[in-house]
Amino acid sequence: MRFLYAPAAILALAGFAIVALPPVAAAQISDVPQQRIDGLSTDYREAGEFLSGNMPVNAPVVTFSPEVPFFVMRRQVTRGEYGACVSAGACRALDTAGEPDLPATGISFEDANTYAAWLSRRTGEVWRLPSDREWRLFAGTRAVDDAFQEGSPDNPAERWLSRYDEEARRREPEEARAQPVGTFGENEHGLLDLSGNVWEWTSTCYARSRIDPATGQIARHDNCGVRIAEGAHRAYLTSFIRDPKSGACSVGRPPTNLGMRLVREEKGFLSGVRSFFGL
């Protein structure tokens, strides 16, 4: 068994007072196949609704490059893996039955966070949902831009119609049931089934932003009762919803299924210090 002595030693050399504590065993890493994400950047279109004055406009595009590497599950969490959390009494059971090796679907945002917290406790690693920026970074060419034709300033409803039509045009007929792992192939970063028929929750809140036409300044209001799920298109969904076809999608066509793919923070000096002191 390995132990994390290094952070305490470094702190002692730096002149910090160290309280004698029992050594903390090094955390085990989950058996789920993972891919390290490092050195990537992407042009990211901000999520949510943007208004210039009273006119709906496309969100601005920014460059996103994470400062710290992280790991992402190569595939979505399966029913069997989620079922282990249910059996432990930590997660709410799914509403439907299915094979354990299929992706877990019928997952709400709250379910996904509960599972991530349970997995973190079980493994000693920090597991969480990706942000929308992180998801689009590792999705690569599987991420779909949700730009729209802005339409007439006299008819803002054209924005919603344009987005719906664009999603309908891109969306091919699909099997409603979750498909076996690997059905939708692998992207350029070695990740499976991105933008298939399972949408994946992110941690990002829905936001409404108003751009001042004169100054370009943006006033932003977050609504964290609604979160972003990513797949064949970006979707905005109430956090407690499990079935997206029940009318929880605020814009455009609802997702087919809701599932999850978690990311794991890479251990470094600061995370080692937190582990040593139980923080």
N, C-alpha and C positions, 0 to 999 in steps of 0.2 A: 504494500500500500504506500502511495506517495503522499507527502504532506506539504502544505503551503507555508514554509518557514520564511521564504524570501521577503515578502512585504514587511514582516516584523523586523527583520534584520536591517533592511534599508531605512525604516523609520528610526530605529535605534541609532544608526550611524548619523542620521540627520539631526539628532538631538531631541527627538520626541520621547516623552515618557511612555514606556511600554508596560502595560499590566500583564502579568503572567496569565496566559490562557492556554487551555489544551489545544494541541494542533488540530487543524481542520482537514479532514480527508479531502483529497482532490476529487472534484465532481466527475461523475461518469457522464459520458456523452451518449445521447439517445442513439438507438440502432437505426433510426430513420435515415435513409440516404440523404446526404446534404451536399450543397455546392457552395464554396466560398465565393463571395462577391467582393471584389477588390479592384480598384483602378478603372472602374466603369463610370461613364457619365452619359447623360441623356438630355435631349431637349424635352422639357416637361410643360405641358399645358395645364395651368392651374385648374383645380376642380371647383365646382360650384357654379353659381349664377353671377354674371357680371353685367352691370348696367352702366351705360354712359349717359348721364342725365336720367331719362326714363326709357332709354332705348336698350334692349338686350343686345349685347355684343359678345364676340368670342373672347374667351379668357386669354390673358397674356401668356407667352411662352418664356420660360426661364431655363437656364442650364442647371441641372442637378448632378452633383457628384458627392457621394457620402464621404465624410471625413474619416470615418472608422469602418474597417471591413466588417462584414457580418456573414453568417451562413443562412442559407434558405433550404427548406425541404425540397428535394428534387420532385416530389409528387405531393398530392393532397393527402391530408390525414384520412385514414381508412375507417370504415365502420368498426372493424375489430379494435383498432387503436382507441377510438372514441369509446367503444364499449368497455374497455379496461377502466376508464375513468368512471363510467356509470357503475360498474361492478364495485369500485372502491367507494361508492357513495358520494362522489364529488361532483358528478355531472348529471344533468337531467337526461333521461332516456329519450331516444329518438322516437318519432311518432309512427314510423313505419319499419318493417323488417327488411332484411337484405343480407347478402353474402358479406362476410367479414372483410374480404379483400377488395371490396368496392369502395370508392370514395364515400366518405360520410357526407350525407346531404340532409336537408331539413335542419340546418344549423343556423341559429340566430347569432347576431353579433355578441350577445351576452353569453350564449353557449360557448362560442369560440374563445372568449376571454377566460371563462371558467376553465376550459380545457387547458389553455396555455398556462394558467396559474398552477393547475394540478401537475402538468408535465414538468414545470420548473421545479416544483417541490420534490417530485420523484427523482429527477436527474441531477439537481443541484445547478443546472444551467439556467440562463435567463431566456425563456422562450416567450414570444409575443407575436401579435399580428403585425405584418408590415404596414408602414404608412403607404398612402397611395403613390407617393414619389418613389419609394423603394420598389413597390410592385411593378410600376412602369419601367423602372430601371432594369430589373432582372427579367421582365417579360420581353424586353427587346423588340424584335420585329413582330411579336404577337400582340403588342399593345396597339389599340385602335384609337386614332385621333378622333375626338368628338367635336371638331370644328363644324360649323354649320353656315349656311347662307343667311346672312343677317337680315335680309328682307327689308320691307318698307318700314321706315320709322313711324308711319301712321298705323301700323298693324303689328304690334309686338307678338301677337299670337303666332305669327308666321315662324318665329324662332322654334317654338315647340313642334309645329307641324314639320318644319324642315328637319329637325333632329329625328323625329319619329320616322319620317320617310327614309332618311339616310340609314338608320339602324335596320329598317325593314329591307332595304336594298342589299345591305351587306350580309344579312342573316339568312343562311341557307336552311332548308328543312332539316330538323334534327330529331334524334331519338330523345324522348323526354326523360327516360330512365338514365341514371348515372352509368357510365360505361367503364369497363375494366381499365386499370392503370395502363397507360401507354397508348390508348386508342387514338388520341389526338396528336401523337408524335412528340418530338423533342425540339426545343428551340436551340438557338445558337449558343446558349449558355448551359446546355445540358439539362434543362428543366422540362418535365413532362406535363402535357395536357393543359397548358396555358390557353385560355380563351376557347376551351372546349364547351361542353354543355353544363359545367359546374362553375358558377361564379364564386370568387373568393373574397371574403371580407377583408377590409383594410381598417386601420385605426383612425383614418382621417374623417373628420366631421364635415358635413355639408356646410357650405358657407355662401352667403350672399354678399357681394361686394359692389360698391358704387364708386365709379370713377368720375372724378370732377373733370368735365371737358376742358375747363380753363387751365387748371394746374396739373392735371394728370395724377393727383393724389388719390389714393384708394382708401375708402372707409369700409371695413370688413366686419361682418357679424356672423359668428359661428352658431350653428344649431347642432349640438352633439346628440340630440335625440334621433338624428338621421345620420347614417354612416355610408361610406362609399364601398360598394362591392365591385370588383373588377372581373371582366371576362371578355366575351365577344363585343361588349360595349360597356362603358362606365355606367353604373346604376346607383341611384340614391335611395336608400331603404331605411325604414324605421328599425331601430336597433333590436327590438324584441321579436321581429317577424321571422318565422321559419319557412313559410311558404310564400314565395314572392308573387305567386299568381293570385293572392288574396287581395290585391289592390294596394300593396305597400310601396310600390315603385312610384316615385314622385315625378319622374320625367321619362318619356319614351316607353319602349317595350320592356316588360318585366323580365328578369332572368329566368332561366329554366329551373335551376337548382342552386341552392346556397350551401357552400362548403368552406373549407379553410386550408391554408398552407402557411405554416408558421416560419418565422425567422428566429435565429439564435444569435445573441450578441457574442462577439469574440472576446475571450478573456484577455485582460491586459493588467497592467500594474494596478490601476484604480479598482477594477473589479476584484483583484486578488486581495487588496486591502479591505474591501467591503466584506468579502467572504471570511477573512480572518476574524473580523470583529462582529460577524453575524449581522451585518447591515443589509 
